[in-house]
Structure formats: C-alpha cells, structure tokens
Amino acid sequence: MGNTRWDDLDPRLQRAIVFAAGLEIGLKIAALIDLAPRPRHEIRGEKAAWAAAITLINAAGVVPVVYFLHGRVGGTRPS
C-alpha cells in the first residue's frame, strides 16, 4: 500500500472509519464507567489491569466487550 491520504479515501470508507472509532471510544467509556464504582469482589482480575487494558489496547472494541462478558462477576451495576 502507498501513502493514502484521508482526502483520497472514498467518503463511505471515511464514514465507516469515523463510525468504528466512535464505537470503540463509546465502548471504552462505557466499560470504564462500569468498572470505576464496581467493588473488587465483583471483578475477575485486578481493576487496574482491566482499566489499563480497556484504555490502552486498540482492538476494535474487543477488550471492552470481553470485560462486559467475562470481567464482571454478576450482571448488575452497584448502586
């Protein structure tokens, strides 16, 4: 691949990239909002490790989804 500039991309591809980035950011924010108040006994693993993974790993939303599916014990948010 050459050095393709943003302006050279098809507008549909630009929209898809922006949508995917927005989805990734939204999932990360939702996961961090859920993680922050949750007690340690309701988390599988260390909270700091989950926070770091959610924040730093760019994997098309995979890490936040893994947190929601497997990182939490129980399905309710603490009140």
N, C-alpha and C positions, 0 to 999 in steps of 0.2 A: 504494500500500500504506500502511496505517496503521502505528501503532506496536504491533506484535505483541510480546507478552512471551513469554519462554521457556515459562512455565507454561501459556500459551494454545495452544501448539503441540500437535499430535497426538503421542502418545507414540511412534508409529512414526517420525515425522519427527524427533523428538528423538534417537532411537537412530541414525537414518541420519546425522544431523549429527555425533554423537559418533563414530560409526564412521569417517566420512570424515576427521574431524580426526585421529583416531588413525592412520589410514592415511597421511595427509600427514606427520605427525610421524615415524612409523616409516620412511617413505621418506627423509626428510631425514636422520635419524640414520644410516641405512644408507649413504647416499651420502657423508656426512661421514666416517664410519668408514673407508670405502673410499678416499676422497680423501687423508686425512691421511698415511698412510705411503707413498703411491704416489710414485715419483720423477717429477720434472718431465718427463722424456722420454717418460713413459707417459701424459701428459695433453695433450689438444688444447686449447691456450689456457693462460691463467695459472691456477695453482691458487687464488690469492687471489680472482680473479674468479669461478671456479666456487664457491668457498666462500661468497662473498657472495651469489651468485645463489641457491644452494641454501638458504641461511639466510633471506634477506630476501624473496624473491619467493613469494607465496602464490598458487599456480596449480593447486590440486587435485593436487599431486604431479607435475606435468608436468616441472618443472626437474630433480628427481632422476632421473626416468625418462630424460630427454634426456641427462643426464650418463652414466648407465649404458649407454645405447645408442650415444652419439656422442662423449662427452667423453673416453673412455679409449682408449688405444692398446693393442690386445691384450685378451684376456679373463680373464687370471689375476691374482690378487691377489699382490703381492710378499710374499715370506716373511721 
